[in-house]
Amino acid sequence: MTKKSVKAKTITKGSGNIFADLGLDSPEELKLKSTLTMTFNSIIRHRGLAQKDAAKLLVISQPEVLALSRGKLYHFSVEKLFKLLNALDRDVSIVIKKKPRSRDTRVKVVAA
């Protein structure tokens, strides 16, 4: 019986922001856009909207809905994503408060 050699792999703990871990520009903005886009797509799926129906409701093109469904974050500003969520009957809140001393200075995005 032959033994297979197994090479040890190094596992590195992520920072909590995959975009930063990948070295992309503006990782905090990309994380925010990602959260907003996932929320957008969840609402569209939950409502059972076809892309053309979502586009009509949101007054955007069907290719823009497709881009969002595929996570094409660079095509949309944070402000545009806020407006799209508003059009889907969602309020978007930005809360600014003093951070606790125990937490680092990175932005934390929470979607409800």
MIDOSE-1310 file (N, C-alpha, C; in nm, 2 decimals, decimal comma, always signed):
residues 112
mtkk	+0,09/-0,12/+0,00/+0,00/+0,00/+0,00/+0,09/+0,12/+0,00; +0,06/+0,22/-0,09/+0,14/+0,34/-0,10/+0,08/+0,45/-0,02; +0,16/+0,53/+0,04/+0,11/+0,65/+0,11/+0,12/+0,77/+0,03; +0,02/+0,85/+0,03/+0,02/+0,98/-0,04/+0,08/+1,08/+0,05
svka	+0,17/+1,16/-0,01/+0,23/+1,27/+0,07/+0,13/+1,39/+0,07; +0,11/+1,44/+0,19/+0,02/+1,56/+0,20/+0,11/+1,68/+0,24; +0,10/+1,78/+0,17/+0,17/+1,90/+0,20/+0,09/+1,99/+0,29; +0,16/+2,04/+0,39/+0,09/+2,13/+0,49/+0,05/+2,26/+0,42
ktit	-0,06/+2,30/+0,45/-0,11/+2,43/+0,40/-0,12/+2,53/+0,51; -0,08/+2,65/+0,47/-0,09/+2,76/+0,57/-0,23/+2,83/+0,56; -0,29/+2,85/+0,67/-0,42/+2,92/+0,67/-0,40/+3,05/+0,74; -0,44/+3,16/+0,67/-0,43/+3,29/+0,72/-0,57/+3,34/+0,75
kgsg	-0,58/+3,39/+0,87/-0,71/+3,45/+0,91/-0,73/+3,58/+0,84; -0,85/+3,60/+0,78/-0,89/+3,72/+0,71/-0,91/+3,83/+0,80; -0,91/+3,95/+0,74/-0,93/+4,08/+0,82/-1,08/+4,10/+0,84; -1,17/+4,03/+0,78/-1,31/+4,06/+0,79/-1,36/+4,14/+0,67
nifa	-1,27/+4,18/+0,58/-1,30/+4,25/+0,46/-1,22/+4,18/+0,34; -1,29/+4,10/+0,27/-1,23/+4,02/+0,16/-1,16/+4,11/+0,06; -1,22/+4,23/+0,04/-1,17/+4,33/-0,06/-1,03/+4,38/-0,02; -1,02/+4,41/+0,11/-0,89/+4,45/+0,17/-0,79/+4,34/+0,16
dlgl	-0,83/+4,21/+0,19/-0,75/+4,10/+0,19/-0,69/+4,07/+0,05; -0,77/+4,11/-0,05/-0,73/+4,09/-0,19/-0,65/+4,21/-0,24; -0,64/+4,31/-0,16/-0,56/+4,43/-0,20/-0,62/+4,52/-0,30; -0,76/+4,52/-0,30/-0,83/+4,61/-0,40/-0,84/+4,75/-0,34
dspe	-0,85/+4,84/-0,44/-0,87/+4,98/-0,40/-1,00/+5,00/-0,34; -1,01/+5,09/-0,24/-1,13/+5,13/-0,17/-1,21/+5,01/-0,11; -1,14/+4,93/-0,03/-1,21/+4,81/+0,02/-1,33/+4,83/+0,10; -1,33/+4,94/+0,18/-1,45/+4,97/+0,27/-1,57/+5,00/+0,18
elkl	-1,55/+5,08/+0,08/-1,65/+5,12/-0,01/-1,71/+4,99/-0,08; -1,62/+4,90/-0,13/-1,66/+4,78/-0,19/-1,74/+4,69/-0,10; -1,70/+4,69/+0,03/-1,77/+4,61/+0,13/-1,91/+4,66/+0,14; -1,92/+4,79/+0,15/-2,06/+4,86/+0,17/-2,14/+4,83/+0,04
kstl	-2,08/+4,85/-0,07/-2,16/+4,82/-0,20/-2,20/+4,67/-0,21; -2,11/+4,59/-0,16/-2,15/+4,44/-0,16/-2,27/+4,41/-0,07; -2,27/+4,47/+0,05/-2,38/+4,45/+0,14/-2,51/+4,50/+0,08; -2,50/+4,62/+0,02/-2,62/+4,69/-0,04/-2,67/+4,60/-0,15
tmtf	-2,58/+4,55/-0,23/-2,62/+4,48/-0,35/-2,68/+4,34/-0,31; -2,62/+4,28/-0,21/-2,68/+4,15/-0,16/-2,82/+4,17/-0,11; -2,84/+4,28/-0,04/-2,97/+4,32/+0,01/-3,07/+4,34/-0,10; -3,02/+4,42/-0,20/-3,10/+4,44/-0,32/-3,15/+4,31/-0,39
nsii	-3,05/+4,22/-0,41/-3,08/+4,10/-0,48/-3,17/+4,01/-0,40; -3,16/+4,01/-0,27/-3,24/+3,94/-0,18/-3,39/+3,98/-0,19; -3,41/+4,11/-0,19/-3,54/+4,17/-0,21/-3,61/+4,13/-0,34; -3,53/+4,14/-0,45/-3,58/+4,11/-0,58/-3,62/+3,96/-0,59
rhrg	-3,53/+3,87/-0,53/-3,57/+3,73/-0,53/-3,69/+3,70/-0,44; -3,70/+3,77/-0,32/-3,81/+3,75/-0,23/-3,94/+3,79/-0,30; -3,94/+3,89/-0,38/-4,06/+3,94/-0,44/-4,09/+3,86/-0,57; -4,00/+3,78/-0,61/-4,02/+3,70/-0,73/-4,02/+3,78/-0,86
laqk	-3,95/+3,89/-0,86/-3,95/+3,98/-0,98/-3,85/+3,93/-1,09; -3,90/+3,93/-1,21/-3,81/+3,91/-1,32/-3,73/+4,04/-1,34; -3,61/+4,02/-1,41/-3,53/+4,14/-1,43/-3,60/+4,25/-1,50; -3,67/+4,22/-1,60/-3,74/+4,33/-1,67/-3,84/+4,40/-1,59
daak	-3,91/+4,32/-1,50/-4,01/+4,39/-1,41/-3,94/+4,47/-1,30; -3,83/+4,42/-1,25/-3,75/+4,50/-1,15/-3,70/+4,63/-1,22; -3,65/+4,62/-1,34/-3,60/+4,73/-1,41/-3,71/+4,84/-1,43; -3,83/+4,79/-1,47/-3,94/+4,89/-1,48/-3,97/+4,96/-1,35
llvi	-3,98/+4,88/-1,25/-4,01/+4,93/-1,11/-3,91/+5,03/-1,07; -3,78/+5,00/-1,09/-3,67/+5,09/-1,04/-3,63/+5,20/-1,14; -3,69/+5,20/-1,26/-3,66/+5,29/-1,37/-3,51/+5,29/-1,40; -3,46/+5,17/-1,42/-3,33/+5,14/-1,47/-3,34/+5,04/-1,58
sqpe	-3,23/+5,01/-1,65/-3,24/+4,92/-1,76/-3,22/+4,77/-1,71; -3,27/+4,68/-1,79/-3,26/+4,54/-1,75/-3,11/+4,50/-1,74; -3,03/+4,55/-1,83/-2,88/+4,51/-1,81/-2,83/+4,56/-1,68; -2,88/+4,67/-1,63/-2,83/+4,72/-1,50/-2,88/+4,63/-1,38
vlal	-3,00/+4,58/-1,39/-3,05/+4,48/-1,30/-2,96/+4,35/-1,30; -2,93/+4,31/-1,43/-2,84/+4,19/-1,45/-2,70/+4,22/-1,38; -2,65/+4,34/-1,41/-2,52/+4,37/-1,35/-2,52/+4,36/-1,20; -2,63/+4,41/-1,13/-2,64/+4,40/-0,99/-2,66/+4,25/-0,95
srgk	-2,73/+4,18/-1,02/-2,75/+4,04/-0,98/-2,62/+3,96/-0,99; -2,53/+4,01/-1,07/-2,39/+3,94/-1,09/-2,29/+4,01/-1,00; -2,33/+4,11/-0,92/-2,23/+4,17/-0,83/-2,13/+4,26/-0,89; -2,17/+4,32/-1,00/-2,08/+4,42/-1,07/-2,09/+4,55/-0,99
lyhf	-2,01/+4,56/-0,89/-2,01/+4,67/-0,79/-1,96/+4,80/-0,85; -1,87/+4,80/-0,95/-1,81/+4,92/-1,00/-1,91/+5,00/-1,08; -2,02/+4,95/-1,13/-2,11/+5,02/-1,21/-2,21/+5,11/-1,13; -2,20/+5,10/-1,00/-2,30/+5,18/-0,92/-2,24/+5,25/-0,80
svek	-2,28/+5,37/-0,78/-2,23/+5,44/-0,66/-2,31/+5,40/-0,54; -2,26/+5,43/-0,43/-2,33/+5,40/-0,30/-2,46/+5,47/-0,30; -2,46/+5,60/-0,35/-2,58/+5,68/-0,35/-2,69/+5,61/-0,44; -2,65/+5,56/-0,56/-2,74/+5,50/-0,65/-2,80/+5,37/-0,58
lfkl	-2,72/+5,30/-0,51/-2,77/+5,18/-0,44/-2,87/+5,21/-0,33; -2,84/+5,32/-0,26/-2,94/+5,37/-0,16/-3,07/+5,40/-0,23; -3,07/+5,47/-0,34/-3,19/+5,51/-0,41/-3,27/+5,39/-0,46; -3,20/+5,29/-0,51/-3,26/+5,17/-0,55/-3,33/+5,09/-0,44
lnal	-3,26/+5,09/-0,32/-3,32/+5,03/-0,21/-3,44/+5,11/-0,16; -3,44/+5,24/-0,17/-3,55/+5,32/-0,13/-3,67/+5,29/-0,22; -3,64/+5,27/-0,35/-3,75/+5,24/-0,45/-3,81/+5,10/-0,42; -3,74/+5,02/-0,35/-3,79/+4,89/-0,31/-3,85/+4,89/-0,17
drdv	-3,89/+5,01/-0,13/-3,95/+5,03/+0,00/-3,86/+5,00/+0,12; -3,74/+5,03/+0,11/-3,65/+5,02/+0,22/-3,59/+5,15/+0,26; -3,58/+5,18/+0,39/-3,51/+5,29/+0,44/-3,37/+5,25/+0,46; -3,28/+5,34/+0,43/-3,13/+5,32/+0,45/-3,09/+5,42/+0,55
sivi	-3,03/+5,38/+0,66/-2,99/+5,47/+0,77/-2,83/+5,46/+0,78; -2,78/+5,58/+0,80/-2,64/+5,59/+0,83/-2,63/+5,64/+0,97; -2,56/+5,56/+1,06/-2,55/+5,60/+1,20/-2,40/+5,63/+1,23; -2,38/+5,75/+1,28/-2,24/+5,79/+1,32/-2,24/+5,81/+1,47
kkkp	-2,15/+5,73/+1,53/-2,13/+5,74/+1,68/-1,99/+5,72/+1,71; -1,96/+5,76/+1,83/-1,82/+5,74/+1,88/-1,79/+5,59/+1,90; -1,68/+5,55/+1,85/-1,65/+5,40/+1,86/-1,59/+5,37/+1,99; -1,62/+5,25/+2,04/-1,56/+5,21/+2,17/-1,41/+5,19/+2,15
rsrd	-1,33/+5,22/+2,26/-1,19/+5,21/+2,25/-1,14/+5,07/+2,21; -1,22/+4,97/+2,24/-1,18/+4,83/+2,22/-1,18/+4,79/+2,07; -1,25/+4,87/+1,99/-1,27/+4,83/+1,85/-1,17/+4,91/+1,76; -1,13/+4,85/+1,65/-1,04/+4,92/+1,56/-1,12/+5,02/+1,48
trvk	-1,05/+5,09/+1,38/-1,11/+5,20/+1,32/-1,18/+5,17/+1,18; -1,19/+5,04/+1,15/-1,25/+5,00/+1,02/-1,40/+5,02/+1,03; -1,46/+5,05/+0,91/-1,60/+5,07/+0,90/-1,67/+4,93/+0,91; -1,78/+4,93/+0,98/-1,86/+4,81/+0,99/-1,99/+4,83/+0,92
vvaa	-2,03/+4,75/+0,83/-2,16/+4,76/+0,76/-2,25/+4,65/+0,81; -2,37/+4,69/+0,85/-2,47/+4,59/+0,89/-2,60/+4,61/+0,81; -2,64/+4,50/+0,75/-2,77/+4,50/+0,68/-2,88/+4,43/+0,75; -3,00/+4,49/+0,75/-3,11/+4,43/+0,82/-3,20/+4,36/+0,72
